């Protein structure tokens, strides 16, 4: 499989450099695994963000479609990629900027809340985010136990305005997280083990 050969090439390259598998993977492997988070209908034209050899977030593949895919962060232990509608990019980019500045989750939340309410930060009235997780097989490079959950942003929505519960629901059921805020979103977590 193409993904397997890319990953094996990565391991060989790292071994030659005396590095570990925790180093930055090749751009092509990042692209292919990031695209796993993108709904099939949107993959071909998706833009992909990933990491250069210095660990900086860069564009690995240009795209003029509706989705932006984000490669796995090599600084984190668990494998996770994401894909979101392009209209969420100002919100996402601002979050990355504030995180790089040392802000905590709560500080980032409050800062973006104030900026969205003031009109300084643009937030779409609705947009999808998909999070793809799994485990990387160290021998083959395959993503094992693949799993996707879905986040549908509807800023300032409430339980009353949507009819959704605002407390976590069982897998497969939708619920509204952060109701009444700029970050209000419908969470949909399929039951694990089901085809996705």
Residue pairs with C-beta under 8 A, 6 or more apart in sequence:
1 142
2 32
3 29
3 32
3 33
3 141
3 142
3 143
4 140
4 141
4 142
6 26
6 28
6 29
6 32
6 141
7 25
7 29
7 136
7 140
7 141
7 142
8 140
8 141
9 26
10 21
10 25
10 26
10 29
10 141
11 21
11 138
11 141
13 26
14 20
14 21
14 23
17 23
21 138
22 74
23 74
24 51
24 52
24 53
24 55
24 74
25 72
25 74
27 50
27 60
29 141
30 48
30 50
30 51
30 60
30 71
30 72
31 48
31 50
31 60
31 61
31 69
31 71
33 71
33 72
33 79
33 81
33 143
34 48
34 49
34 50
34 60
34 69
34 70
34 71
34 72
34 81
34 83
35 43
35 46
35 48
35 69
35 83
36 81
36 132
36 143
36 146
37 69
37 70
37 81
37 82
37 83
37 130
37 131
37 132
37 148
38 46
38 67
38 69
38 83
38 130
39 67
39 83
39 128
39 130
42 65
42 66
42 67
42 83
43 67
44 65
45 63
45 64
45 65
45 66
45 67
46 61
46 63
46 65
46 67
46 68
46 69
46 83
47 59
47 61
47 62
47 63
47 64
47 65
47 67
47 68
47 69
47 86
48 59
48 60
48 61
48 63
48 68
48 69
48 70
48 71
49 57
49 58
49 59
49 60
49 68
49 69
49 70
49 71
50 57
50 58
50 60
50 70
50 71
51 57
51 58
51 71
51 73
51 74
52 58
55 74
55 75
57 96
60 71
65 86
66 85
66 86
67 83
67 84
67 85
67 86
68 83
68 84
68 85
68 86
68 88
68 89
68 92
69 81
69 82
69 83
70 81
70 82
70 83
70 84
70 92
71 81
72 79
72 80
72 81
73 80
78 133
79 133
79 134
79 135
79 136
79 143
80 131
80 132
80 133
81 131
81 132
81 133
82 129
82 130
82 131
82 132
83 129
83 130
83 132
84 92
84 127
84 128
84 129
84 130
85 124
85 127
85 128
85 129
87 124
87 127
88 123
88 124
88 127
88 129
88 153
90 121
90 122
90 123
91 112
91 116
91 121
91 122
91 123
94 112
94 115
94 121
95 108
95 112
98 107
98 108
98 111
98 112
99 108
103 111
109 181
109 183
112 121
112 182
112 183
113 181
113 182
113 183
115 121
116 122
116 123
116 155
116 182
117 182
123 153
123 155
123 182
124 153
124 155
125 154
125 155
126 152
126 153
126 154
127 152
127 153
128 150
128 151
128 152
128 153
129 150
129 151
129 152
129 153
129 185
130 148
130 149
130 150
130 151
131 148
131 149
131 150
131 151
132 146
132 147
132 148
133 146
133 147
133 148
133 149
134 143
134 144
134 145
134 146
134 147
135 143
135 144
135 145
136 142
136 143
136 144
137 143
137 144
146 196
147 190
147 192
147 196
148 190
148 196
149 187
149 188
149 189
149 190
150 186
150 187
150 188
150 189
151 185
151 186
151 187
151 188
152 185
152 186
152 188
153 183
153 184
153 185
154 162
154 176
154 184
154 185
154 186
155 181
155 182
155 183
155 184
156 180
156 181
156 182
156 184
157 176
157 179
157 180
157 184
157 186
158 166
158 176
158 179
158 180
158 184
159 165
159 166
159 176
159 179
162 176
162 186
164 174
164 175
164 176
164 186
165 175
165 176
166 175
166 176
166 177
166 179
167 175
168 175
168 187
169 175
169 187
171 189
171 190
171 191
171 192
172 188
172 189
172 190
172 191
173 188
174 186
174 187
174 188
175 186
175 187
176 184
176 185
176 186
176 187
177 183
177 184
177 185
177 186
177 187
178 184
178 185
190 196
